């Protein structure tokens, strides 16, 4: 099982937004860049001011973080990933958010293939 750690450096965020690819679902947008030399995946979770008040933004990030933690064995290693919550996520349950996140990751090819 690979470790999922946090993406914290401003230069890493710039790299993901500048040279990364995008995939999305109804509830989230996933920006990612391949790091060829690394074994672990680093992730960050964003919910902007348009999403709502701080309580709503923090709830969305907690839900997305937990769904990544529970599915970390499915996520391909060696990527920097930024998950951006869309306002449509605000009124959804954990299970709907998890399904939307996994769908966006699958569209981007970030889910490990079963062999």
C-alpha positions as CSV (number, residue, x, y, z in Angstrom):
1,X,0.0,0.0,0.0
2,X,1.4,3.4,-1.0
3,X,1.3,6.4,1.3
4,X,-0.7,9.5,0.4
5,X,0.8,12.6,1.8
6,X,-0.1,16.3,1.6
7,X,0.9,18.7,-1.2
8,X,1.9,21.9,0.6
9,X,4.6,23.8,-1.3
10,X,3.4,26.8,-3.4
11,X,5.8,25.8,-6.2
12,X,4.2,22.3,-6.3
13,X,0.8,23.9,-6.6
14,X,2.0,26.1,-9.4
15,X,3.5,23.1,-11.2
16,X,0.2,21.2,-11.0
17,X,-1.9,24.1,-12.2
18,X,0.6,25.2,-14.9
19,X,1.6,21.8,-16.5
20,X,-1.0,19.4,-15.1
21,X,-3.9,17.7,-16.7
22,X,-7.6,17.9,-15.7
23,X,-10.4,15.5,-15.2
24,X,-13.8,16.2,-13.6
25,X,-17.1,14.8,-12.4
26,X,-20.3,16.4,-11.3
27,X,-18.9,17.2,-7.8
28,X,-15.1,17.6,-8.1
29,X,-12.4,18.7,-10.5
30,X,-9.1,16.9,-10.3
31,X,-5.8,18.5,-11.5
32,X,-2.8,16.2,-11.6
33,X,0.8,15.9,-12.8
34,X,2.9,12.8,-13.1
35,X,6.1,12.7,-11.0
36,X,8.1,10.1,-12.7
37,X,10.7,9.8,-9.9
38,X,8.5,9.3,-6.9
39,X,6.7,6.3,-5.4
40,X,4.1,8.1,-3.2
41,X,1.2,10.2,-4.2
42,X,0.7,13.7,-2.8
43,X,-2.7,15.3,-2.6
44,X,-4.3,18.6,-1.7
45,X,-8.0,19.5,-1.3
46,X,-9.4,22.9,-2.2
47,X,-12.9,24.4,-1.7
48,X,-12.9,28.1,-2.7
49,X,-14.9,31.0,-1.3
50,X,-17.6,30.5,-3.9
51,X,-18.3,27.1,-2.4
52,X,-19.8,28.7,0.7
53,X,-19.0,29.5,4.3
54,X,-16.0,28.1,6.1
55,X,-18.1,25.3,7.8
56,X,-19.2,24.1,4.4
57,X,-15.8,24.3,2.8
58,X,-14.2,22.4,5.7
59,X,-16.9,19.7,5.6
60,X,-16.3,19.2,1.9
61,X,-12.5,18.9,2.4
62,X,-13.0,16.5,5.3
63,X,-15.3,14.3,3.2
64,X,-12.9,14.3,0.2
65,X,-9.9,13.6,2.4
66,X,-11.6,10.7,4.1
67,X,-12.7,9.2,0.8
68,X,-9.1,9.3,-0.5
69,X,-7.8,7.8,2.7
70,X,-10.3,4.9,2.4
71,X,-9.4,4.3,-1.3
72,X,-5.7,5.0,-1.1
73,X,-4.9,1.5,-2.3
74,X,-6.8,2.1,-5.5
75,X,-5.0,5.4,-6.4
76,X,-2.0,5.1,-8.7
77,X,1.4,6.1,-7.1
78,X,3.7,8.9,-8.3
79,X,1.3,11.8,-8.9
80,X,0.7,15.2,-7.4
81,X,-3.1,15.7,-7.3
82,X,-5.2,18.7,-6.4
83,X,-8.9,18.0,-5.8
84,X,-11.2,21.0,-6.1
85,X,-14.7,20.8,-4.7
86,X,-17.5,22.1,-6.8
87,X,-20.5,23.9,-5.2
88,X,-22.8,21.0,-6.2
89,X,-21.0,18.9,-3.6
90,X,-22.3,21.0,-0.7
91,X,-25.6,19.1,-0.1
92,X,-24.3,15.6,-1.0
93,X,-23.6,12.7,1.3
94,X,-20.2,11.1,1.9
95,X,-21.1,8.2,-0.5
96,X,-22.1,10.5,-3.3
97,X,-18.9,12.6,-2.9
98,X,-16.8,9.4,-2.8
99,X,-18.4,8.1,-6.0
100,X,-17.8,11.5,-7.8
101,X,-14.2,11.6,-6.7
102,X,-13.5,8.1,-7.8
103,X,-15.2,8.8,-11.1
104,X,-13.0,11.8,-11.7
105,X,-9.8,9.9,-10.7
106,X,-10.8,7.1,-13.1
107,X,-11.3,9.6,-16.0
108,X,-7.8,10.9,-15.4
109,X,-6.3,7.4,-15.3
110,X,-5.3,7.8,-11.7
111,X,-6.9,4.5,-10.5
112,X,-4.7,1.4,-10.5
113,X,-5.6,-1.2,-13.1
114,X,-6.5,-4.7,-11.7
115,X,-4.1,-7.3,-13.1
